[in-house]
Every structure is written in structure tokens, then in C-alpha cells.
Amino acid sequence: MRRLLQTLLLTFFSVSAILAQDAEKVSFYAKVDYEPIGDMSNIEVAITNTVDALALMRRYYDGVYEAHPSVLSNISKPSHYVVIGKKWKDVEEQFEGIHDYYYSQTTHDTKIILLYEGELDVTADSLTNVLRVCDALYTGKSVDILTQAFWSGIAVDSAKMVFSPSGIQGRRQEKTRLSFGLAEGDDIKSLNKRIDEIAKEAIDASATPGLSVIIAQHGDVVVNKQYGHTTYQKTKEVGPSTIYDIASLSKIVGTLPHVIRLFDQGKLDASQTLSTILGTRGWQGKINVGQLLLHTSGLPAGVPLFALSVDSATFTPPLLVRKRGPQHQQRIGKNLYLNKDVKLRSGYFSEDEDMVHRTQVGRSLYASDSLAILIWKHITNLPQASAKYRYSDINFLYLQKIIEKLTGGKLDELFDMTMAKPLGLSRMTYRPVTKFRLSEIAPTADDTFFRKELVWTTVHDETAASLGGVAGNAGLFATANEVAKIGQLFLNGGIYGKVRLFSQETFDQFIIRHDPYCRRGYGFDMPDRKNGKVGPVPDCMPKTSYGHTGFTGTMLWIDPEREVVFVFMSNRIHPSVDNTKLTQMDIRSKMLEAITQFLHL
């Protein structure tokens, strides 16, 4: 009774008061002009030093760093400064430094946020001063839940009280991003246990040195696991921040969203031809955008970089044979051996970067710009083939050209500007060698011919590497977490974290079948149910599901009926591309089967 009276009196005298909250709920109070973070372009978030807070924050955005309150007075100010407290005394000490900054500024560009675990003491003398400085306040029983509320990973109901002295009032907030670890139940526990078993099976059989798995349903991450190591030497464990070469996932993650946006803007449609858009001559000029997206253009699977890059004067044919012999000792693939005398064309490659050789294709190999010209000369001179379904990287190389022609920008620059920055994808990028340490990236295969080294930080795909590491078919590197965000973007019909890239109506055109002889949608792979053919996923996946796989051992798959996003990341080709155990053991299919068993509609 005495406590209630104190509260009433304090409120009456315009002193802020806060009601105690239920254990699983969060109260959100903010100034009228404060908006939860939507577009993440050009933001920096600093936090006070709190155990595990940095890791919890980075599930949503890796551009977060620990800082002292003095950072607020620096020239380079963060857009958001987050104080995370479990004891009010610690909060008071933090805000002593913040007060000096706050009242010395005529404008307050940095938003100051308090995440307080537990009930606030409404009798604390410092409460009013703290609330006057805060732009937003989240209170609840768990730092984990509070950080998720800050990023709009969970919805928050409107708080009951208004704090007039500080200008802070009770607010509600919508869920706009993935949440982590909040869904519970026996089925989810069983699913996690089954995923553990399958992952152990893969690693014990050396199908891959390590892997990452994320499974989300209804926007809630129910499995978020990492297993094993980045190499078989076991020097670096796989963690949430491990970056993988996602190979052909780049097609739907990095290239396709730009195509969808162009459709959405009315600048592109499936009937437009290469002749109309790019001025392409000959039979290829008649190929239309729909055929590129469906892989029914008639173009071959890829570019034979072996044949294009070797110096024919250095060896006596044949270049490759299917059985090892005295002249063909070097194995470069399954039942494929290379002539021992062969050398790369000296004019196209150099071990050192110089004015001519500016394109990095390996850690110690650079190519000249003329190599890209040679690749495109080969493509444009290809003989005509039947326009039946044939999966082809060249289709997406052409789509890259279309995107760059219609937007006037380079693919990697467009990705950064329209996707990575707005969505906060700070660990998804082309050319990671320019942004991340070697230890942060999982290596791929030991290239015994082209780069003569372990491929690490540069894209494994030889064509994409020769084109500078940015290509329509491959080139992106990412964590499982970042790929999951793109999966949720697709499931949401083009929106994530309040950033809309394209409309649901346009996106719907891409996830239906357009050709009775092709299982695919526009860009997306889909289940195959005809004539006993083997599709990319097991029969338990519905026909409406869609996604893609990557040669390095990656997968993104979306089940719109169960509202599930499945992400599988590995470097199964380390150290050899001959390792096909991941596919032979049906590791990804087994995990998809576990999803259908334990996650219901």
C-alpha cells in the first residue's frame, strides 16, 4: 500500500513511473519522434560493455561495437547508443557521462536507448533525469528479449503509462525481423535433436569439415546451430559469424532481386530479348529474359575456362584425359587428368598485381582485363543449341549484363546500395578479401591447376573469379544468418525490416512454373514431381516450395505453406571438389524431412 501511494504521488508530481511487467513481455517507451530502426543504411550502433550483449546485437546487424559514453562527443558519432543495464546503479553511472554530452549539444543526432533488465525503481531520484535523456526505453526480464525488441525482432504491445516530464510515452511496435530462440515446445526440441544427429553424421563421415544451419518458422528462428570446423585440421570452429562462399546461391540472393525490382518498376519483362536490351546479334539475340530465368535459352552449362586460359604451345594434345597416364598425372576432377606440361597464357595472368593484371582471381594470381573480353567473345560465338531445359551459369551472366545496362550500376555496387546496407547485411558481400580477415572465411577447394593454391577469400567458381569476383552466377560470400534474412524477405513477398525491395504481386510471378517441361520458376529451383525425376529436395517438400543450392555445399529453401526458411551452409568441397558425400548421404534432404516431421502447418 505504501509503495502504491508513493507511485501515485510521484506520478502526480510529474515524476516518471513504470509498472512492473510480466516475465515474457517488454514495455516500450519512447519520444514521439523516435522510430524503431527500419532502413539500416548509414547507421552505427554503439553499446555499453555488457556480457553477451554484443553477440546478441550482432544477430541482427554486425555493424555494432562496444563503446564508452565518451564516443558520443567524437566527430564520428553512432546513430544509436544503447545502454544495457541489469542494475540501476550501473545505469546511473553510465548516464552521468551521457548527461554532460546531452546538455552540451544543441542538436541530438545520436539516439540514446536504454534496455533495462528487470523492474525499474520508481522511487529512484535519478529516474527522471535518465528518462529525459533517453530517446527510447525498453524494459523486460531478459537482455536477449530486449535486444530483439530494439531491432523489432519481436512485437511489443502499447505500454500503459505516459511520462510527461521526459516527453516519453508508452508505444507499441510491430515485428519486422526474425526473432531468435523464443519459440518453444517438444517439437522444436525434437527438431533440434534430429538436426544435431544429421550434422554429426555428415561430419563423422567427412562429408564436410563443418556446417551451419538456420531454420525459421513464422519469422521465428527455431534452429540456429553451427557444427565442426572450417577445415579438417580443426584449428577454427564454425561459429555464427563464419562466412561461406555461397556459390550459385548468388543467383537468387545477389542477382535475382535486382531482376525482380526491374520487373516491379516496369523496366523489364520476360518477353524482352537480348537483341532489344543489349543489342546482341545472331541466334542469341532472340533469347528472351524468361528463357534466361528458366534456363531454357539453349546456352551451355558454363565457360570452359581450361581451354581458354591455357597456352596451347606449351603442351602436346590432348589437354585432358579420363585415365591417368605418364603424360597426364595431375587429377583435376573425377576421372579427369591434366597434361603435365600445360601452362597458363602468360599475357593473361601474373603472380603479381600490376597496371595490366588488375583482377585478383586468387590470393597470388591476377588476370588482365582482356581475360573477361576473351570469355565474352567465347560466349557470343557459341553455336546454337536446342532451347530445352539446361541449367547454365551463362544465363545469369547475361542477366547481370541486363541489370547493369538498365540501372547504370555495377552488380556489387547495386547489391551494397539497394540490399546490403538497407537490410543490414554487413557479412554478405562480393570480394570479401577486401573486407574480412582470412580467419573469418571458410576456405574452399585446393585448386591444383588454375590458381595452384587453396582457394580462400576469393570465389571458387573460376569464371566468376576471372570476371573479378562479381558475377551473375556466383561471387557472394555470407553467413547463414544473413542468407536467412534474404529467405525471410522472399517469404514476406519482398519486405524485411520495413525495407520493401519489390511487391508481392511481382514476386508471385517468380515462384510459379511457366514451362510444362521445366520444373523451375523464374530464377528459383522448385521440386520435381514428373516422370520419377530427382529434384533438388525430397518429396515431402510441397510443389509450391522454392529455393536454390550452391556447388560449395549450400542451400536456401523456402516452404510458403509451413512458412519455413531453411538455410544450410558448408564448404563440402574443402579440400577437394571430388567430395560428393554431402549429396550421396542426402544430408540436406534429411534435414528438410525433419522439418516436415516436426514443424506443422
Secondary structure, 3 states (H helix, E strand, C coil): CHHHHHHHHHHHCCCCCCCCCCCCCCEEEEECCCCCCCCCCCCCEEECCCCCHHHHHHCCCCCEEECCHHHHHCCCCCCEEEEEECCHHHHHHHHHHHHHHHHHCCCCCCEEEEEEECCCCCCCCCHHHHHHHCCEEEEECCHHHHHHHHCCCCCECCCCCEECCCCEEEECECCCCCEECCCCCHHHHHHHHHHHHHHHHHHHCCCCCEEEEEEEECCEEEEEEEEEECCCCCCCECCCCCEEECCCHHHHHHHHHHHHHHHHCCCCCCCCEHHHHHCCCHHHHHCEHHHHHHCCCCCCCCCCHHHHHECHHHCCCCCEECCCECCECEEEECCEEECCCCCECCCCEECCCCCCEEEEEECCEEEEHHHHHHHHHHHHCCCCCCCCCCCCHHHHHHHHHHHHHHHCCCHHHHHHHHHHHHHCCCCEEECHHHCCCHHHECCCCEECCCCCEECCCCCCCHHHHHCCCCCCCCCEEECHHHHHHHHHHHHCCCEECCEECCCHHHHHHHHCCCCCCCCCCCCCECCCCCCCCCCCCCCCCCCCCEEEEECCCEEEEEECCCCEEEEEEECCCCCCCCCCHHHHCCHHHHHHHHHHHHCCC
